Amino acid sequence: MPIKGFVKMSLIDYPGKTSSVIFLGGCNFRCPFCQNPDLIDDVNNIPTIPEEEVINYLKEKKKWIDGVCIGGGEPTLEKNLIEFIEKIKSLGFLVKLDTNGSNPEILKELIDKKLLDFIAMDIKSSPNRYSEASGVEIDIEKIKSSANLVRNSGLEYEFRSTVLPKLFSKNDAKSVGEWLKGSKIFFLQQFRAEITLDKSYEKEFTYSKEELKELQEIMKPYFDRVEIRLNQ
């Protein structure tokens, strides 16, 4: 398993739980605003952390860790993902998956095998701007299929968007709300114009707290909860 990053203890990545966070390398999207570009274009130059080292740490710290978050990159691209999660589940941990939703077949298998406890799915923009926001041509039906799987899984979940004016307007907020109407929770995440995959986006404007609240008000009628995550 190409583990390219490992946060041993986190209090923020798994809502309400202590967790370890595993980052897998490689992604099939090229979101220009991506804040982890090293996990996409420079992944082969990042040392791989031995899987055994991670598993041994989890065994040692089992008393203090509730769950394991698996993100990337895009973890569903990894052919050994199911086997890897089975190992983690066998140790008694909760598992949270962070995904872009591009592989509904893998997502369904993980859900059907009861290998997940929480799913966080990134929503890049409104359906008609998805390819623009993702940096590649997107089969939007696969994204919609994954969103439906998440909503109907019976698991804890969240939808979330990293928003910036260039790719997520007020009209996009309304469109996303109409698409995902009836879902439990949606997070608006403030874009950080520091390190991005497309260097030109390091000069892009971000939404202020007040502007994020305006987006929040637009989306509130469609979700049980709409929350804002600010850069700290």
Secondary structure as a PSIPRED ss2 file (coil, helix, strand):
# PSIPRED VFORMAT (PSIPRED V4.0)

   1 M C   1.000  0.000  0.000
   2 P C   1.000  0.000  0.000
   3 I E   0.000  0.000  1.000
   4 K E   0.000  0.000  1.000
   5 G E   0.000  0.000  1.000
   6 F E   0.000  0.000  1.000
   7 V E   0.000  0.000  1.000
   8 K E   0.000  0.000  1.000
   9 M E   0.000  0.000  1.000
  10 S E   0.000  0.000  1.000
  11 L C   1.000  0.000  0.000
  12 I C   1.000  0.000  0.000
  13 D C   1.000  0.000  0.000
  14 Y C   1.000  0.000  0.000
  15 P C   1.000  0.000  0.000
  16 G C   1.000  0.000  0.000
  17 K C   1.000  0.000  0.000
  18 T C   1.000  0.000  0.000
  19 S E   0.000  0.000  1.000
  20 S E   0.000  0.000  1.000
  21 V E   0.000  0.000  1.000
  22 I E   0.000  0.000  1.000
  23 F E   0.000  0.000  1.000
  24 L E   0.000  0.000  1.000
  25 G C   1.000  0.000  0.000
  26 G C   1.000  0.000  0.000
  27 C C   1.000  0.000  0.000
  28 N C   1.000  0.000  0.000
  29 F C   1.000  0.000  0.000
  30 R C   1.000  0.000  0.000
  31 C C   1.000  0.000  0.000
  32 P C   1.000  0.000  0.000
  33 F C   1.000  0.000  0.000
  34 C C   1.000  0.000  0.000
  35 Q C   1.000  0.000  0.000
  36 N C   1.000  0.000  0.000
  37 P H   0.000  1.000  0.000
  38 D H   0.000  1.000  0.000
  39 L H   0.000  1.000  0.000
  40 I C   1.000  0.000  0.000
  41 D C   1.000  0.000  0.000
  42 D C   1.000  0.000  0.000
  43 V H   0.000  1.000  0.000
  44 N H   0.000  1.000  0.000
  45 N H   0.000  1.000  0.000
  46 I C   1.000  0.000  0.000
  47 P C   1.000  0.000  0.000
  48 T C   1.000  0.000  0.000
  49 I E   0.000  0.000  1.000
  50 P C   1.000  0.000  0.000
  51 E H   0.000  1.000  0.000
  52 E H   0.000  1.000  0.000
  53 E H   0.000  1.000  0.000
  54 V H   0.000  1.000  0.000
  55 I H   0.000  1.000  0.000
  56 N H   0.000  1.000  0.000
  57 Y H   0.000  1.000  0.000
  58 L H   0.000  1.000  0.000
  59 K H   0.000  1.000  0.000
  60 E H   0.000  1.000  0.000
  61 K C   1.000  0.000  0.000
  62 K C   1.000  0.000  0.000
  63 K C   1.000  0.000  0.000
  64 W C   1.000  0.000  0.000
  65 I C   1.000  0.000  0.000
  66 D C   1.000  0.000  0.000
  67 G E   0.000  0.000  1.000
  68 V E   0.000  0.000  1.000
  69 C E   0.000  0.000  1.000
  70 I E   0.000  0.000  1.000
  71 G E   0.000  0.000  1.000
  72 G C   1.000  0.000  0.000
  73 G C   1.000  0.000  0.000
  74 E C   1.000  0.000  0.000
  75 P H   0.000  1.000  0.000
  76 T H   0.000  1.000  0.000
  77 L H   0.000  1.000  0.000
  78 E C   1.000  0.000  0.000
  79 K C   1.000  0.000  0.000
  80 N C   1.000  0.000  0.000
  81 L H   0.000  1.000  0.000
  82 I H   0.000  1.000  0.000
  83 E H   0.000  1.000  0.000
  84 F H   0.000  1.000  0.000
  85 I H   0.000  1.000  0.000
  86 E H   0.000  1.000  0.000
  87 K H   0.000  1.000  0.000
  88 I H   0.000  1.000  0.000
  89 K H   0.000  1.000  0.000
  90 S H   0.000  1.000  0.000
  91 L C   1.000  0.000  0.000
  92 G C   1.000  0.000  0.000
  93 F C   1.000  0.000  0.000
  94 L E   0.000  0.000  1.000
  95 V E   0.000  0.000  1.000
  96 K E   0.000  0.000  1.000
  97 L E   0.000  0.000  1.000
  98 D E   0.000  0.000  1.000
  99 T E   0.000  0.000  1.000
 100 N C   1.000  0.000  0.000
 101 G C   1.000  0.000  0.000
 102 S C   1.000  0.000  0.000
 103 N C   1.000  0.000  0.000
 104 P H   0.000  1.000  0.000
 105 E H   0.000  1.000  0.000
 106 I H   0.000  1.000  0.000
 107 L H   0.000  1.000  0.000
 108 K H   0.000  1.000  0.000
 109 E H   0.000  1.000  0.000
 110 L H   0.000  1.000  0.000
 111 I H   0.000  1.000  0.000
 112 D H   0.000  1.000  0.000
 113 K C   1.000  0.000  0.000
 114 K C   1.000  0.000  0.000
 115 L C   1.000  0.000  0.000
 116 L C   1.000  0.000  0.000
 117 D C   1.000  0.000  0.000
 118 F E   0.000  0.000  1.000
 119 I E   0.000  0.000  1.000
 120 A E   0.000  0.000  1.000
 121 M E   0.000  0.000  1.000
 122 D E   0.000  0.000  1.000
 123 I C   1.000  0.000  0.000
 124 K C   1.000  0.000  0.000
 125 S C   1.000  0.000  0.000
 126 S C   1.000  0.000  0.000
 127 P H   0.000  1.000  0.000
 128 N H   0.000  1.000  0.000
 129 R H   0.000  1.000  0.000
 130 Y H   0.000  1.000  0.000
 131 S H   0.000  1.000  0.000
 132 E H   0.000  1.000  0.000
 133 A H   0.000  1.000  0.000
 134 S H   0.000  1.000  0.000
 135 G C   1.000  0.000  0.000
 136 V C   1.000  0.000  0.000
 137 E C   1.000  0.000  0.000
 138 I C   1.000  0.000  0.000
 139 D C   1.000  0.000  0.000
 140 I H   0.000  1.000  0.000
 141 E H   0.000  1.000  0.000
 142 K H   0.000  1.000  0.000
 143 I H   0.000  1.000  0.000
 144 K H   0.000  1.000  0.000
 145 S H   0.000  1.000  0.000
 146 S H   0.000  1.000  0.000
 147 A H   0.000  1.000  0.000
 148 N H   0.000  1.000  0.000
 149 L H   0.000  1.000  0.000
 150 V H   0.000  1.000  0.000
 151 R H   0.000  1.000  0.000
 152 N C   1.000  0.000  0.000
 153 S C   1.000  0.000  0.000
 154 G C   1.000  0.000  0.000
 155 L C   1.000  0.000  0.000
 156 E E   0.000  0.000  1.000
 157 Y E   0.000  0.000  1.000
 158 E E   0.000  0.000  1.000
 159 F E   0.000  0.000  1.000
 160 R E   0.000  0.000  1.000
 161 S E   0.000  0.000  1.000
 162 T E   0.000  0.000  1.000
 163 V E   0.000  0.000  1.000
 164 L C   1.000  0.000  0.000
 165 P C   1.000  0.000  0.000
 166 K C   1.000  0.000  0.000
 167 L C   1.000  0.000  0.000
 168 F C   1.000  0.000  0.000
 169 S C   1.000  0.000  0.000
 170 K H   0.000  1.000  0.000
 171 N H   0.000  1.000  0.000
 172 D H   0.000  1.000  0.000
 173 A H   0.000  1.000  0.000
 174 K H   0.000  1.000  0.000
 175 S H   0.000  1.000  0.000
 176 V H   0.000  1.000  0.000
 177 G H   0.000  1.000  0.000
 178 E H   0.000  1.000  0.000
 179 W H   0.000  1.000  0.000
 180 L C   1.000  0.000  0.000
 181 K C   1.000  0.000  0.000
 182 G C   1.000  0.000  0.000
 183 S C   1.000  0.000  0.000
 184 K C   1.000  0.000  0.000
 185 I E   0.000  0.000  1.000
 186 F E   0.000  0.000  1.000
 187 F E   0.000  0.000  1.000
 188 L E   0.000  0.000  1.000
 189 Q E   0.000  0.000  1.000
 190 Q E   0.000  0.000  1.000
 191 F C   1.000  0.000  0.000
 192 R C   1.000  0.000  0.000
 193 A C   1.000  0.000  0.000
 194 E C   1.000  0.000  0.000
 195 I C   1.000  0.000  0.000
 196 T C   1.000  0.000  0.000
 197 L C   1.000  0.000  0.000
 198 D C   1.000  0.000  0.000
 199 K H   0.000  1.000  0.000
 200 S H   0.000  1.000  0.000
 201 Y H   0.000  1.000  0.000
 202 E H   0.000  1.000  0.000
 203 K H   0.000  1.000  0.000
 204 E C   1.000  0.000  0.000
 205 F C   1.000  0.000  0.000
 206 T C   1.000  0.000  0.000
 207 Y C   1.000  0.000  0.000
 208 S C   1.000  0.000  0.000
 209 K H   0.000  1.000  0.000
 210 E H   0.000  1.000  0.000
 211 E H   0.000  1.000  0.000
 212 L H   0.000  1.000  0.000
 213 K H   0.000  1.000  0.000
 214 E H   0.000  1.000  0.000
 215 L H   0.000  1.000  0.000
 216 Q H   0.000  1.000  0.000
 217 E H   0.000  1.000  0.000
 218 I H   0.000  1.000  0.000
 219 M H   0.000  1.000  0.000
 220 K H   0.000  1.000  0.000
 221 P H   0.000  1.000  0.000
 222 Y H   0.000  1.000  0.000
 223 F C   1.000  0.000  0.000
 224 D C   1.000  0.000  0.000
 225 R E   0.000  0.000  1.000
 226 V E   0.000  0.000  1.000
 227 E E   0.000  0.000  1.000
 228 I E   0.000  0.000  1.000
 229 R E   0.000  0.000  1.000
 230 L C   1.000  0.000  0.000
 231 N C   1.000  0.000  0.000
 232 Q C   1.000  0.000  0.000
